[in-house]
């Protein structure tokens, strides 16, 4: 306000120096570019959506940010969005950093969710845009590309023969929205960091599923702000918001054993009934958990990039903790916690137990077997990259060996 007031008063008092004019000209140009970029972003999506639906583009005088070559490559990639070797990094480049919005619009078209729920396309695109924008691009790992990657994996899981014919439109709607928004507004640090720094979110959510609760509440806030569900009965909207919470909260890694044990019990008892809405919801929770940690199940080239990114984020937190004289969190000290040690330990303790159970559930599934094959190869690759172990890495390996022993017992039982 004060700057606006001064700009209004100064011309009445004295002529402005030349450098003021230069600054204002630069600010005006920057502001214009930002508005134009936003406009072009929407125009680009509209143009792309017409192409994907087989419609001819508007007249050649229309203005598009991406040329036809890029649009064509992005559209070609979307035609193969259900394949496991989908390169989300390339897709993000082809869509000029709009991979999440473009992917979600495409998947909603595939499932005809816009028609089924009578959604306003402008509100829908606005909601997707808000979600994408609320991811922190400066985070090496927890950013909109990760959200798009998880969403693409979720789509692959929803297509599994064991699931595909049993899911309702509401199940699909919830699964895709939860995948896209599951880490929205992630600060790039973990829950222990928020607790020991007495962050207001830790207090608000009483030190329990702090980040996941924030992701859920942020999603609900954006849904309401966008007005996307305003035409639905209040009770339906309430159910959607609550079930989104149930799905997003399930991604809390601290609840891994809880979900894994329940999943194993169902598989051992062979009592999963996908005609039961509560059982389908549980499988959606498991599917989202799998999608969230599926990086080690991708091809080595993709998996390696994700592994390096998540460890970079861990190490950035470690540097922050050192800066403020806080105890460095496990796996966050770049001097002792190497990327190969962290990744091989994560595969043994988290990924392998979960995906082995998922394989049992989806059997026979070519996708699940492909993921397990990648998992084995990637683990072996990380182990080969290990240097002589430090004390911290010995502790990581103790955890990994313990997990391997438990898996061996599980296989003997089954």
Secondary structure as UniProt FT lines:
FT   HELIX           2..13
FT   HELIX           18..52
FT   TURN            53..54
FT   TURN            60..61
FT   HELIX           68..78
FT   TURN            79..82
FT   TURN            84..85
FT   HELIX           88..94
FT   TURN            95..97
FT   HELIX           99..110
FT   TURN            111..112
FT   HELIX           113..116
FT   TURN            117..118
FT   HELIX           121..133
FT   TURN            137..138
FT   HELIX           144..158
FT   HELIX           161..164
FT   TURN            165..166
FT   HELIX           169..181
FT   TURN            182..185
FT   HELIX           191..196
FT   TURN            197..198
FT   HELIX           200..204
FT   TURN            205..207
FT   HELIX           210..226
FT   TURN            227..231
FT   HELIX           234..249
FT   TURN            250..251
FT   HELIX           253..255
FT   HELIX           256..269
FT   TURN            274..275
FT   HELIX           277..292
FT   HELIX           294..297
FT   HELIX           300..323
FT   TURN            324..325
FT   TURN            330..331
FT   TURN            334..336
FT   HELIX           339..346
FT   HELIX           347..351
FT   HELIX           352..362
FT   HELIX           366..384
FT   HELIX           391..413
//
